Amino acid sequence: MHPSHFAKSHPDKAAYIMAGSGETVTFKQLDERSNQTAHALREAGLQPGETFALFAENSARYLEIYWAAMRSGLYVTCISSRLTAPEVEYIIQDSGSKLLIASAQLGATAIEAKQLTGLKDGWSIDGEIEGFTALETQRERFPTTPIPDEMHGADMLYSSGTTGRPKGIRAPFVPDRAIDEDNVLNQIAKGLAGADENSIYLSPAPLYHAAPLRWCGAFTRFGATLIIMEKFDPEDFLRQVEKHKVTHTQVVPTMFVRMLKLPEEARAEYDVSSLEFAIHAAAPCPIPVKEQMIEWWGPIIDEYYAGSEGNGMTWAKSPEWLTHKGTVGRPIWGELHICGEDGEELPVGEEGQIYFGGTVPPTYHNDEEKTAGARHAEHEDWSSLGDVGKVDEDGYLYLTDRKAFMIISGGVNIYPQETENVLITHPKVADCAVIGVPDPDFGEAVKAVVQPMEGIASDEALAEELMEHCRAHLSKLKCPKSIDFDPELPRHPTGKLYKRLIRDRYWGEKNSRIV
């Protein structure tokens, strides 16, 4: 239940292989390097319960650093490699990170973010960054044996806040927690996914996301070999499955779409018969897409609904989904409750807010309002991610809307408020709304609907000016892919924006507002 055990029993076995470069890290190397990094973190002054930030693309060093945190009682805040320096600076400051570890490829952004935060210390990986110490050199000074006060650490990942800025999800710190302690995801990985030391697990997504990071961690605990793609490419995914005889993988629906759009001869070229299990989440999968994938890969594709908050989970295996198409499953962790606007529990078939009960409600770092808002007013152990859905007579859950109009594009969460906050600062913008609109490849695309200031022409020149304004302040994925204009957005006299009316123009009359 921990890579250190396999470092003793199978030292030369590959813990993971980088798909692009072919670099292999054995269980012995993972154990030794994570121990050395844990010693280095202690010398840098990080004590149990404290936090450091990791800002990198998928790299052979990523999981070495992750496991150093997991065995030194530290929180590791994984930051998207696509963020701008001010966005990185905010997360570092908000998380209370004492150290920034960044990849050389992201060096310019890392330097700026470090200057903004005032951090004295920074480490680089995969090359040099001016003003940073190379971790690969730094750790060589330390022993490969465990630190004396070894204990279980945790990730601290970021979700949306009430102000539109991300908020950290921080599990309570438990001193002296054993590094090989079992948890819910480990039980699921073994019981439902069949993870064991014979598994070959392909991870095609960025490791800074919760699901890829945690699934990789779970499979490594069982002694599986991971294949880490530096970036997703549909044909290369199939190539890796055949090359390594991959047995397990975790994907998002956009990846299914891109694989299905490959020419038939390209799809047929690769042998994927080794696949025993594929899991997807992050966004509901369009029914026709999942039907085609099950026809291609067989009934091995499972689906779950959960959040980084870890307050509950539903699960649907392929045979269940085929008889309840569109479902995200039945609860396997926590009780499921659908509640109306007044908090009352609704009957079967009625749409309302989704709550999980019987689990620990999430705590959002530095946001008491969001923490309180996630809890049911009358049941203190009921909590919600804010999503809307319904259950059928067999207890299967169906999602019908997004939490707080969050956009999920290609499996990535995008929070409209952040983009709206940037747009509204432009002197030619009187009002704006940012929404997700249907996109055949990514599920949803970011669109801005703008009310220009009086006397300003609503034309292509203004649209381009506003897009450039967004690109100067936000990462590309948060910028609108298109801008429409409206002479007056639908607002109540109290100031409340009726965003639903705007979204309905693009989504039309559908049972679900999810592609």
C-alpha positions as CSV (number, residue, x, y, z in Angstrom):
1,M,0.0,0.0,0.0
2,H,3.0,2.3,-0.5
3,P,5.7,2.5,-3.1
4,S,8.4,2.0,-0.4
5,H,7.2,-1.5,0.1
6,F,7.7,-2.3,-3.6
7,A,11.1,-0.7,-3.5
8,K,12.1,-3.6,-1.3
9,S,10.2,-6.4,-3.0
10,H,10.6,-5.2,-6.7
11,P,13.3,-2.5,-6.7
12,D,14.0,-2.7,-10.5
13,K,10.4,-2.7,-11.6
14,A,9.2,0.5,-13.4
15,A,7.1,2.7,-11.1
16,Y,6.4,4.9,-14.1
17,I,7.5,5.5,-17.7
18,M,7.2,8.8,-19.5
19,A,5.4,8.0,-22.7
20,G,7.2,10.6,-24.9
21,S,10.8,10.5,-23.6
22,G,10.8,6.9,-22.5
23,E,12.4,7.9,-19.2
24,T,11.8,5.1,-16.6
25,V,11.8,5.6,-12.9
26,T,11.9,2.4,-10.9
27,F,10.3,1.8,-7.5
28,K,13.8,1.9,-5.9
29,Q,14.5,5.3,-7.6
30,L,11.1,6.7,-6.7
31,D,11.7,5.6,-3.1
32,E,15.2,7.1,-2.9
33,R,14.5,10.3,-4.7
34,S,11.3,11.0,-2.7
35,N,13.2,10.4,0.5
36,Q,16.0,12.7,-0.6
37,T,13.4,15.4,-1.5
38,A,11.7,15.0,1.9
39,H,15.0,15.6,3.6
40,A,15.5,18.7,1.4
41,L,12.1,20.0,2.3
42,R,12.8,19.6,6.0
43,E,16.1,21.5,5.7
44,A,14.2,24.2,3.8
45,G,12.2,24.7,7.0
46,L,8.9,23.0,6.0
47,Q,7.4,21.3,9.0
48,P,4.4,18.8,9.1
49,G,1.2,20.5,8.2
50,E,2.8,23.2,6.0
51,T,2.4,23.7,2.3
52,F,4.6,24.1,-0.8
53,A,3.6,24.7,-4.4
54,L,4.4,22.6,-7.5
55,F,4.1,24.5,-10.8
56,A,5.0,22.1,-13.7
57,E,3.8,20.3,-16.7
58,N,3.9,16.4,-16.7
59,S,7.5,15.5,-15.9
60,A,9.4,12.5,-14.5
61,R,10.1,14.6,-11.5
62,Y,6.4,15.3,-10.7
63,L,5.6,12.1,-8.8
64,E,9.0,12.1,-7.0
65,I,8.0,15.5,-5.5
66,Y,4.4,14.3,-4.9
67,W,5.6,11.3,-3.0
68,A,8.1,13.4,-1.0
69,A,5.1,15.4,0.3
70,M,3.1,12.2,0.9
71,R,5.8,10.9,3.2
72,S,6.7,14.1,5.0
73,G,3.3,15.3,6.3
74,L,3.2,18.3,3.9
75,Y,0.5,19.7,1.7
76,V,1.4,19.9,-2.0
77,T,-0.5,22.5,-4.0
78,C,-0.3,21.5,-7.6
79,I,-0.8,24.6,-9.9
80,S,-1.9,24.4,-13.5
81,S,0.9,24.9,-15.9
82,R,-1.4,27.1,-18.0
83,L,-1.9,29.9,-15.5
84,T,-0.4,33.4,-15.7
85,A,2.0,34.8,-13.1
86,P,-0.7,36.8,-11.1
87,E,-2.9,33.6,-11.0
88,V,0.0,31.6,-9.7
89,E,0.9,34.3,-7.2
90,Y,-2.6,34.3,-5.9
91,I,-2.6,30.5,-5.3
92,I,0.8,30.6,-3.6
93,Q,-0.3,33.4,-1.3
94,D,-3.7,32.0,-0.5
95,S,-2.3,28.5,0.2
96,G,0.4,29.8,2.4
97,S,3.0,27.9,0.4
98,K,6.5,28.4,1.8
99,L,8.3,27.2,-1.3
100,L,7.7,27.2,-5.1
101,I,9.0,24.3,-7.2
102,A,8.7,25.0,-10.9
103,S,9.8,23.5,-14.2
104,A,12.4,25.3,-16.4
105,Q,9.9,25.3,-19.2
106,L,7.7,27.6,-17.1
107,G,10.6,29.6,-15.8
108,A,9.6,33.1,-17.0
109,T,6.2,32.8,-15.3
110,A,7.7,31.2,-12.2
111,I,10.2,34.1,-11.8
112,E,7.5,36.7,-12.0
113,A,5.2,34.8,-9.6
114,K,8.1,34.3,-7.1
115,Q,8.8,38.1,-7.3
116,L,5.1,38.9,-6.8
117,T,4.9,36.6,-3.7
118,G,8.2,37.7,-2.2
119,L,9.2,34.1,-1.6
120,K,12.9,33.8,-0.8
121,D,13.3,30.2,-1.9
122,G,12.5,28.5,-5.2
123,W,13.6,25.2,-6.7
124,S,13.7,24.3,-10.4
125,I,13.3,21.0,-12.1
126,D,14.2,19.8,-15.6
127,G,16.6,22.7,-16.1
128,E,17.7,26.0,-14.6
129,I,15.7,29.0,-13.7
130,E,17.4,32.2,-12.7
131,G,17.2,32.7,-9.0
132,F,16.1,29.1,-8.3
133,T,18.1,26.2,-7.0
134,A,18.0,23.0,-9.1
135,L,16.2,20.3,-7.1
136,E,18.1,17.5,-8.9
137,T,21.3,19.0,-7.5
138,Q,19.8,20.0,-4.1
139,R,18.6,16.6,-3.2
140,E,21.8,14.8,-3.9
141,R,23.2,16.1,-0.6
142,F,20.7,14.1,1.3
143,P,20.4,10.4,2.3
144,T,18.1,8.0,0.4
145,T,16.6,6.7,3.7
146,P,13.4,8.1,5.2
147,I,13.3,11.2,7.3
148,P,13.0,10.5,11.1
149,D,9.5,12.0,11.4
150,E,7.9,10.4,8.3
151,M,4.1,10.8,8.1
152,H,1.3,10.9,5.6
153,G,0.9,14.2,3.6
154,A,-1.9,15.4,1.3
155,D,-2.6,17.4,-1.8
156,M,-4.3,20.8,-1.5
157,L,-5.9,21.6,-4.8
158,Y,-7.9,24.6,-5.9
159,S,-11.6,25.0,-6.9
160,S,-13.9,28.0,-7.3
161,G,-14.5,30.6,-4.7
162,T,-17.5,32.9,-4.1
163,T,-15.6,35.8,-5.5
164,G,-14.8,33.8,-8.6
165,R,-11.2,33.2,-7.5
166,P,-10.1,29.7,-6.9
167,K,-10.3,28.3,-3.3
168,G,-8.2,25.6,-1.8
169,I,-9.6,22.3,-0.6
170,R,-7.6,21.3,2.4
171,A,-8.2,18.1,4.4
172,P,-7.6,18.4,8.1
173,F,-4.0,17.7,9.1
174,V,-3.6,14.5,11.1
175,P,-0.2,14.4,12.9
176,D,1.7,11.1,12.8
177,R,-0.7,9.5,10.3
178,A,1.0,6.4,8.8
179,I,2.3,6.7,5.3
180,D,0.7,3.4,4.2
181,E,-2.7,4.1,5.7
182,D,-5.7,3.0,3.6
183,N,-8.3,5.5,2.2
184,V,-11.5,5.4,0.2
185,L,-9.9,5.9,-3.2
186,N,-7.4,3.1,-2.5
187,Q,-10.4,0.8,-1.7
188,I,-12.2,1.8,-4.8
189,A,-9.0,1.4,-7.0
190,K,-8.7,-2.2,-5.8
191,G,-12.4,-3.2,-5.3
192,L,-13.9,-1.6,-8.4
193,A,-11.0,-0.9,-10.7
194,G,-9.0,-4.1,-9.9
195,A,-5.7,-2.4,-9.3
196,D,-2.8,-4.6,-8.4
197,E,0.9,-5.0,-9.1
198,N,0.2,-6.5,-12.5
199,S,-1.7,-3.4,-13.7
200,I,-0.3,-1.1,-16.4
201,Y,-2.0,2.3,-15.9
202,L,-2.0,4.9,-18.7
203,S,-2.4,8.5,-17.5
204,P,-3.0,10.9,-20.4
205,A,-4.0,14.1,-18.5
206,P,-2.1,16.8,-16.6
207,L,-1.1,15.7,-13.2
208,Y,-2.1,19.0,-11.6
209,H,-5.7,17.9,-11.9
210,A,-7.2,16.0,-8.9
211,A,-8.3,12.8,-10.8
212,P,-5.1,12.0,-12.7
213,L,-2.9,12.8,-9.6
214,R,-5.0,10.7,-7.2
215,W,-5.6,7.8,-9.5
216,C,-1.8,7.7,-10.3
217,G,-1.2,7.7,-6.5
218,A,-3.6,4.9,-5.9
219,F,-2.3,2.6,-8.6
220,T,1.3,3.2,-7.5
221,R,0.3,2.2,-4.0
222,F,-0.6,-1.2,-5.4
223,G,2.6,-1.6,-7.3
224,A,1.3,-0.9,-10.8
225,T,3.4,0.6,-13.5
226,L,2.2,4.0,-14.8
227,I,2.6,5.3,-18.3
228,I,2.5,9.1,-18.1
229,M,1.8,11.0,-21.3
230,E,3.4,14.4,-21.4
231,K,0.4,15.6,-23.3
232,F,-2.7,13.9,-24.8
233,D,-2.8,13.0,-28.4
234,P,-5.6,10.6,-29.5
235,E,-3.5,8.4,-31.8
236,D,-0.5,8.4,-29.4
237,F,-2.9,7.3,-26.7
238,L,-3.8,4.2,-28.7
239,R,-0.2,3.7,-29.6
240,Q,0.8,3.6,-25.9
241,V,-2.0,1.2,-25.1
242,E,-0.7,-1.3,-27.7
243,K,3.0,-0.7,-26.9
244,H,2.8,-1.2,-23.1
245,K,-0.3,-3.5,-23.1
246,V,-2.1,-1.1,-20.9
247,T,-4.8,-2.6,-18.7
248,H,-6.2,0.5,-16.9
249,T,-6.8,4.2,-17.8
250,Q,-8.6,7.3,-16.6
251,V,-9.8,9.8,-19.3
252,V,-12.3,12.6,-19.8
253,P,-15.1,12.6,-22.5
254,T,-13.2,15.0,-24.8
255,M,-10.5,12.4,-25.2
256,F,-13.2,9.9,-26.3
257,V,-14.4,12.4,-28.9
258,R,-11.0,13.0,-30.3
259,M,-10.3,9.3,-30.6
260,L,-13.6,8.7,-32.3
261,K,-12.7,11.4,-34.8
262,L,-9.6,9.6,-35.9
263,P,-9.8,8.0,-39.4
264,E,-11.2,4.5,-39.2
265,E,-7.9,3.0,-40.5
266,A,-6.0,4.8,-37.7
267,R,-8.3,3.4,-35.0
268,A,-8.1,-0.1,-36.5
269,E,-4.3,0.0,-36.6
270,Y,-3.8,-0.3,-32.8
271,D,-4.6,-3.3,-30.6
272,V,-6.4,-2.1,-27.5
273,S,-7.5,-5.6,-26.4
274,S,-5.3,-5.4,-23.3
275,L,-7.6,-2.8,-21.8
276,E,-9.6,-4.2,-18.8
277,F,-10.9,-1.0,-17.3
278,A,-11.4,2.6,-18.2
279,I,-12.9,5.2,-16.0
280,H,-14.1,8.7,-16.9
281,A,-15.5,11.7,-15.0
282,A,-15.0,15.5,-15.0
283,A,-17.9,16.0,-17.3
284,P,-20.9,13.8,-18.3
285,C,-20.2,11.9,-21.5
286,P,-22.6,12.5,-24.5
287,I,-24.7,9.4,-24.9
288,P,-23.8,8.7,-28.6
289,V,-20.1,9.1,-27.8
290,K,-20.2,6.6,-24.9
291,E,-22.3,4.1,-26.9
292,Q,-19.6,4.2,-29.6
293,M,-16.8,3.8,-27.1
294,I,-18.4,0.8,-25.5
295,E,-19.0,-0.8,-28.9
296,W,-15.3,-0.2,-29.6
297,W,-13.6,-1.1,-26.3
298,G,-16.3,-3.3,-24.9
299,P,-18.3,-2.9,-21.6
300,I,-15.2,-1.9,-19.6
301,I,-15.9,1.8,-19.3
302,D,-17.0,3.0,-15.9
303,E,-18.1,6.4,-14.9
304,Y,-18.2,8.3,-11.6
305,Y,-19.5,11.6,-10.2
306,A,-17.4,13.3,-7.5
307,G,-15.4,16.4,-6.8
308,S,-12.0,17.4,-5.6
309,E,-13.8,18.1,-2.3
310,G,-14.1,14.3,-1.6
311,N,-17.6,14.5,0.0
312,G,-19.2,11.6,-1.9
313,M,-19.2,9.5,-5.1
314,T,-21.5,7.8,-7.5
315,W,-20.5,5.0,-9.9
316,A,-21.8,3.3,-13.0
317,K,-20.3,0.3,-14.7
318,S,-21.0,-0.1,-18.4
319,P,-23.8,-2.7,-18.0
320,E,-25.6,-0.4,-15.6
321,W,-25.1,2.6,-17.9
322,L,-26.5,0.7,-20.9
323,T,-29.7,0.2,-19.1
324,H,-29.8,3.7,-17.6
325,K,-28.2,5.8,-20.4
326,G,-27.0,9.2,-19.3
327,T,-26.6,8.3,-15.6
328,V,-23.5,9.0,-13.6
329,G,-24.3,6.1,-11.3
330,R,-25.6,5.2,-7.9
331,P,-23.8,6.3,-4.6
332,I,-20.9,4.1,-3.5
333,W,-19.7,6.5,-0.9
334,G,-22.2,8.7,1.0
335,E,-25.9,8.9,0.8
336,L,-27.6,10.8,-2.1
337,H,-30.2,13.5,-1.5
338,I,-32.0,15.7,-4.1
339,C,-33.3,18.9,-2.5
340,G,-35.5,21.8,-3.5
341,E,-34.8,25.5,-3.1
342,D,-36.1,25.4,0.5
343,G,-33.9,22.5,1.4
344,E,-36.8,19.9,1.3
345,E,-35.9,16.5,-0.1
346,L,-37.6,15.9,-3.4
347,P,-39.3,12.8,-4.7
348,V,-37.9,10.5,-7.5
349,G,-37.7,12.2,-10.9
350,E,-37.7,15.8,-9.7
351,E,-34.8,18.0,-10.4
352,G,-32.9,19.7,-7.5
353,Q,-29.6,20.4,-5.9
354,I,-27.5,17.3,-5.3
355,Y,-26.3,16.6,-1.7
356,F,-24.2,13.8,-0.3
357,G,-24.9,12.8,3.3
358,G,-23.0,10.7,5.9
359,T,-19.6,12.1,4.9
360,V,-17.4,14.9,6.0
361,P,-18.4,18.2,4.4
362,P,-15.7,20.1,2.5
363,T,-13.7,23.0,4.0
364,Y,-12.6,25.7,1.6
365,H,-9.4,27.4,2.7
366,N,-9.9,31.1,3.7
367,D,-13.6,31.0,2.6
368,E,-16.0,30.5,5.5
369,E,-18.9,31.7,3.3
370,K,-18.3,29.0,0.6
371,T,-17.7,26.4,3.3
372,A,-21.0,27.2,5.0
373,G,-22.8,27.5,1.6
374,A,-21.8,23.9,0.7
375,R,-23.7,22.6,3.8
376,H,-27.4,21.8,4.1
377,A,-29.2,24.2,6.5
378,E,-30.8,21.4,8.5
379,H,-28.4,18.4,8.1
380,E,-24.9,19.3,9.1
381,D,-23.4,16.2,7.4
382,W,-25.1,16.9,4.1
383,S,-23.0,18.8,1.6
384,S,-23.2,19.8,-2.0
385,L,-20.9,20.7,-4.9
386,G,-23.7,22.9,-6.2
387,D,-24.7,20.6,-9.1
388,V,-28.3,20.0,-10.1
389,G,-29.8,16.7,-11.0
390,K,-32.4,14.0,-10.4
391,V,-32.6,10.3,-9.5
392,D,-34.7,7.6,-11.1
393,E,-36.7,4.9,-9.5
394,D,-33.7,2.6,-9.3
395,G,-31.6,5.3,-7.5
396,Y,-29.4,6.3,-10.5
397,L,-28.3,9.9,-10.6
398,Y,-28.5,12.1,-13.7
399,L,-26.8,15.5,-13.8
400,T,-28.9,18.3,-15.5
401,D,-26.9,21.5,-14.8
402,R,-23.6,22.9,-13.7
403,K,-22.7,24.3,-10.3
404,A,-22.9,28.1,-10.3
405,F,-22.7,28.0,-14.1
406,M,-19.2,26.6,-14.0
407,I,-18.0,25.7,-17.5
408,I,-16.3,22.4,-18.2
409,S,-14.4,22.5,-21.4
410,G,-12.4,19.4,-22.3
411,G,-12.7,18.2,-18.7
412,V,-11.2,21.4,-17.3
413,N,-13.2,23.5,-14.8
414,I,-13.5,27.2,-15.9
415,Y,-15.2,29.6,-13.5
416,P,-17.0,32.4,-15.4
417,Q,-16.7,35.0,-12.6
418,E,-12.9,35.2,-13.2
419,T,-13.4,36.1,-16.8
420,E,-16.3,38.5,-16.1
421,N,-14.1,40.3,-13.5
422,V,-11.5,41.0,-16.2
423,L,-14.0,42.0,-18.9
424,I,-15.9,44.4,-16.7
425,T,-12.7,46.4,-16.1
426,H,-12.5,47.3,-19.8
427,P,-13.6,51.0,-20.3
428,K,-15.9,50.1,-23.2
429,V,-17.8,47.4,-21.3
430,A,-21.0,48.3,-19.4
431,D,-22.0,44.8,-18.4
432,C,-21.1,41.2,-19.3
433,A,-21.9,37.6,-18.8
434,V,-19.6,34.6,-19.5
435,I,-21.2,31.3,-20.2
436,G,-20.5,27.9,-21.6
437,V,-22.0,27.1,-25.0
438,P,-22.3,23.8,-26.7
439,D,-19.1,22.6,-28.4
440,P,-18.9,19.3,-30.3
441,D,-15.2,18.6,-29.4
442,F,-14.9,20.0,-25.9
443,G,-18.4,19.7,-24.5
444,E,-18.5,23.4,-23.7
445,A,-16.7,26.5,-25.0
446,V,-16.3,29.9,-23.3
447,K,-18.5,32.7,-24.7
448,A,-18.8,36.2,-23.5
449,V,-22.0,38.2,-24.0
450,V,-21.1,41.9,-23.6
451,Q,-23.2,45.0,-23.2
452,P,-21.0,47.9,-24.6
453,M,-21.0,51.4,-23.0
454,E,-23.4,53.8,-24.6
455,G,-22.1,55.1,-28.0
456,I,-19.6,52.2,-28.5
457,A,-20.0,50.2,-31.7
458,S,-20.7,46.5,-31.3
459,D,-18.4,45.2,-34.0
460,E,-15.6,42.8,-34.8
461,A,-13.0,45.4,-33.8
462,L,-14.4,45.7,-30.3
463,A,-14.7,41.9,-30.0
464,E,-11.0,41.5,-30.9
465,E,-10.0,44.3,-28.5
466,L,-11.9,42.6,-25.6
467,M,-10.3,39.2,-26.4
468,E,-6.9,40.8,-26.4
469,H,-7.7,42.4,-23.0
470,C,-8.6,39.0,-21.6
471,R,-5.5,37.3,-23.1
472,A,-3.3,39.9,-21.3
473,H,-4.8,39.0,-17.9
474,L,-5.9,35.4,-18.0
475,S,-4.6,32.0,-19.1
476,K,-5.8,31.0,-22.6
477,L,-8.3,28.4,-21.4
478,K,-10.3,31.1,-19.5
479,C,-10.5,33.5,-22.4
480,P,-13.6,33.7,-24.5
481,K,-13.5,31.8,-27.7
482,S,-16.2,34.2,-29.1
483,I,-18.0,37.4,-28.0
484,D,-21.6,38.4,-28.8
485,F,-23.1,41.7,-28.0
486,D,-26.4,42.6,-26.3
487,P,-27.7,46.2,-25.9
488,E,-29.0,45.3,-22.4
489,L,-28.3,42.2,-20.4
490,P,-31.3,40.8,-18.4
491,R,-30.8,42.0,-14.9
492,H,-33.4,42.3,-12.1
493,P,-33.7,45.8,-10.5
494,T,-31.8,44.3,-7.5
495,G,-28.8,43.7,-9.7
496,K,-29.2,39.9,-10.1
497,L,-28.2,38.8,-13.5
498,Y,-30.6,36.2,-15.1
499,K,-27.8,34.2,-16.6
500,R,-30.1,31.3,-17.3
501,L,-32.0,33.4,-19.9
502,I,-28.7,34.1,-21.7
503,R,-27.6,30.5,-21.6
504,D,-31.0,29.3,-23.0
505,R,-30.4,31.3,-26.2
506,Y,-27.5,28.9,-27.0
507,W,-28.7,25.7,-25.4
508,G,-32.3,25.7,-26.5
509,E,-35.0,23.4,-25.0
510,K,-33.2,20.4,-23.7
511,N,-33.8,18.0,-20.8
512,S,-30.2,18.6,-19.8
513,R,-28.1,21.7,-20.2
514,I,-25.0,19.5,-20.5
515,V,-23.7,18.3,-23.8
